[in-house]
Amino acid sequence: MGLFTPFRRARRRRILAERPIPDELWDWVIKEHPIFRYLREEERARLREFATIFLAEKIFDPVGDAKIDDELRLSVAAQAVLPLVGLDIDWYDDWSTVIVMPREYEVRKKDYDEAGVVHEYDDEFSGEAFDLGPVALSRVDIEASG
């Protein structure tokens, strides 16, 4: 247990009490993403709690003309925390920023084969996660995720 764990828990309890996800927005995300419909009621409640904490603790940073609205933020948050429903939200404490790109983006990649030969190529990404953050996502692909 870390030195700041009791403070983090208290802050998160306050977030859950003071900044709940509105019911109509939560109903929208459940309807929009079929994967959430099959969760048991207690799993769905935990998903909502984790999504609420995620929204409070993560910064959404748009790039270019990428627009970020409440639906997009909740869509990202709910899908991001789904794998943690049986674990703990603390798994995401090491990073804080979600970069939202307007669309897919090209990345120059470099690979080495067994002989040590370098192969460079351009690849198109719809998102990626960097060690210790941030996470970059394409708005177009976020919208298509439902």
C-alpha positions as CSV (number, residue, x, y, z in Angstrom):
1,M,0.0,0.0,0.0
2,G,1.5,3.3,-1.1
3,L,1.8,6.4,1.0
4,F,-0.9,8.2,-0.9
5,T,-3.3,5.3,-1.3
6,P,-5.7,6.4,1.5
7,F,-5.8,9.9,-0.1
8,R,-6.4,8.5,-3.5
9,R,-9.3,6.3,-2.3
10,A,-10.9,9.3,-0.5
11,R,-10.6,11.5,-3.6
12,R,-12.1,8.8,-5.7
13,R,-15.0,8.3,-3.3
14,R,-15.6,12.1,-3.6
15,I,-15.5,11.9,-7.4
16,L,-18.1,9.1,-7.4
17,A,-20.3,11.1,-5.1
18,E,-19.9,14.5,-6.7
19,R,-19.5,13.8,-10.4
20,P,-21.6,10.8,-11.5
21,I,-22.1,10.1,-15.1
22,P,-25.6,11.3,-16.0
23,D,-28.1,8.4,-16.5
24,E,-29.0,9.5,-20.0
25,L,-25.4,9.5,-21.1
26,W,-24.7,6.1,-19.4
27,D,-27.8,4.6,-21.1
28,W,-26.5,6.0,-24.4
29,V,-23.0,4.3,-24.0
30,I,-24.6,0.9,-23.1
31,K,-26.9,1.1,-26.1
32,E,-24.2,2.3,-28.5
33,H,-21.7,-0.5,-27.5
34,P,-23.2,-3.9,-27.6
35,I,-20.3,-5.4,-25.7
36,F,-21.6,-3.8,-22.5
37,R,-25.1,-5.2,-22.7
38,Y,-24.0,-8.7,-21.6
39,L,-22.4,-7.6,-18.4
40,R,-24.0,-8.7,-15.2
41,E,-25.5,-5.8,-13.1
42,E,-22.7,-5.7,-10.6
43,E,-20.1,-5.7,-13.5
44,R,-22.0,-2.8,-15.2
45,A,-22.0,-0.9,-11.9
46,R,-18.3,-1.4,-11.5
47,L,-17.8,-0.4,-15.1
48,R,-19.7,2.9,-14.4
49,E,-17.6,3.6,-11.3
50,F,-14.3,3.0,-13.2
51,A,-15.5,5.1,-16.2
52,T,-16.4,7.9,-13.8
53,I,-13.0,7.8,-12.2
54,F,-11.3,7.6,-15.6
55,L,-13.1,10.7,-16.8
56,A,-12.1,12.6,-13.7
57,E,-8.4,11.5,-13.8
58,K,-7.5,11.5,-17.5
59,I,-6.9,14.5,-19.8
60,F,-8.4,14.4,-23.3
61,D,-6.1,16.3,-25.6
62,P,-7.5,16.9,-29.2
63,V,-5.1,17.3,-32.1
64,G,-6.0,19.4,-35.1
65,D,-9.7,19.5,-35.8
66,A,-10.6,16.5,-33.6
67,K,-13.6,17.5,-31.6
68,I,-14.1,15.9,-28.2
69,D,-17.6,15.8,-26.7
70,D,-19.1,14.0,-23.7
71,E,-20.2,10.9,-25.8
72,L,-16.7,10.5,-27.2
73,R,-15.1,10.8,-23.8
74,L,-17.5,8.3,-22.2
75,S,-17.1,5.9,-25.1
76,V,-13.3,5.9,-24.6
77,A,-13.5,5.7,-20.9
78,A,-16.0,2.8,-20.8
79,Q,-14.1,0.8,-23.3
80,A,-10.8,1.5,-21.7
81,V,-11.9,0.3,-18.2
82,L,-13.8,-2.8,-19.4
83,P,-10.7,-5.0,-19.0
84,L,-10.3,-3.7,-15.4
85,V,-13.8,-4.6,-14.2
86,G,-12.4,-7.8,-12.5
87,L,-9.2,-6.0,-11.4
88,D,-8.7,-2.4,-10.1
89,I,-8.6,1.0,-11.7
90,D,-5.2,1.6,-10.2
91,W,-3.7,-0.3,-13.2
92,Y,-4.1,3.0,-15.1
93,D,-2.4,5.3,-12.5
94,D,0.9,5.5,-14.5
95,W,-0.5,7.7,-17.3
96,S,-2.9,10.6,-17.6
97,T,-3.4,11.7,-21.2
98,V,-5.6,10.5,-24.1
99,I,-4.6,12.2,-27.4
100,V,-7.5,12.3,-29.8
101,M,-6.4,12.5,-33.5
102,P,-9.0,13.5,-36.1
103,R,-8.4,10.3,-38.1
104,E,-5.9,7.5,-38.7
105,Y,-2.3,8.7,-38.8
106,E,0.9,7.5,-40.4
107,V,3.9,6.3,-38.4
108,R,7.4,5.6,-39.7
109,K,8.3,2.2,-38.3
110,K,11.7,0.5,-38.2
111,D,12.2,-3.2,-37.7
112,Y,15.3,-5.4,-37.6
113,D,15.2,-8.9,-39.0
114,E,17.3,-11.8,-37.8
115,A,20.3,-10.8,-39.9
116,G,20.2,-7.3,-38.4
117,V,18.9,-5.7,-41.6
118,V,16.9,-2.6,-40.9
119,H,13.5,-2.4,-42.6
120,E,11.8,1.0,-42.6
121,Y,8.2,1.5,-43.7
122,D,5.2,3.7,-43.1
123,D,2.2,2.2,-41.3
124,E,-1.2,3.6,-40.6
125,F,-2.4,3.6,-37.0
126,S,-5.8,4.1,-35.5
127,G,-4.3,4.3,-32.1
128,E,-1.4,3.3,-29.9
129,A,-0.3,3.2,-26.3
130,F,3.1,4.4,-25.3
131,D,5.0,3.1,-22.3
132,L,3.8,5.1,-19.3
133,G,1.4,7.0,-21.6
134,P,0.0,8.8,-23.3
135,V,-2.6,6.8,-25.4
136,A,-3.3,8.1,-28.9
137,L,-6.6,7.3,-30.6
138,S,-8.3,8.2,-33.9
139,R,-11.7,9.9,-33.5
140,V,-13.0,8.2,-36.6
141,D,-12.2,4.8,-35.0
142,I,-13.6,5.8,-31.7
143,E,-16.9,6.7,-33.3
144,A,-16.9,3.4,-35.3
145,S,-16.3,1.3,-32.1
146,G,-19.9,1.0,-31.2
